[in-house]
């Protein structure tokens, strides 16, 4: 069962794509992909098997693309530093996915069986740790202490966000501000860091570094809010996991936070049974969708995603117009239009 959420009130283009951005950084991404493959090599056979199961599963590589694009936007021409940091960003992201699937007990990732189902929880966690180790090795090789500081701080914030999510899970008293703090940590921080390191390598002024960070942070928040909508109104292909997983796992996401704020006494009883006590019955997902539609929480979550998308666009005002800036602006439209 799906939900069609109209986009006509927004400022995004439902036909938006990442094609221009991908084309502009294609040469760099070819080197990133080569680096990724070489750095997953190990004498321990299971490590490349588990790592490549997820890495080769068709992810968009959005975060490393953003690293290369923001480096290009700010005039970086210093060799392979941006390539190594882009690969490090992708390894950090992949490690968090491996760890998340264990924590969430997920069965599916990027349309494939999750690594933890195929190899077990222990292997997924340990291979994630291996990828984090390789990411930090590449950061050190680049030789930028500031870039190392940004990405290592991001790793800490991401872990904090994941722990915050654990405390918020099944807690129907979670506020909107508390939930936004979770997604800033667990999702948006890596977007922000991925964008910030480009101008750092280029030696650009702090204002440009801050602008790229703000672009990434706001884009990351918008991206996660759209994922929240897709869990209730998308498809497995669009989401990369089973639709309704957030609900089945008792996750409190923004559509639920808003629904709880507007809930009747009867609806609160439903949410406490399904989310707090995880006492799921046949038809509960459909009932959840009915409540979310009644209170228009999916539409309101999309409105908030558009707000953060606007903030991401505004952050780039400091830069002169050009093909890279235009492609970064279109990436905002793409991230939001995924829910169309």
Secondary structure, DSSP 4 states (H G I P E B T S, - for coil): -------TTSS--TT--SHHHHHHTHHHHHHHHHHHHHHT--SSHHHHHHHHHHHTS----HHHHHHHHHHHHTT--SSSHHHHHHHHHHHHHHHHHHHHHHHHT-SEETTEE-HHHHH-HHHHHHHHHHHHHHHHHHHHHHT-HHHHHHHHHHHHHHHHHHHHHHHHTT-TT--HHHHHHHHIIIIIHHHHHHHHHHHHHTT--HHHHHHHHHHHHHHHHHHHHHHHHHHHHS-HHHHSS-TTHHHHTT---HHHHHHHHT--HHHHHHHIIIIIS----TTHHHHHHHHHHHTTHHHHHHHHHHHHHHHHHHHGGGSPP-HHHHHHHHHHHHHHHTT-
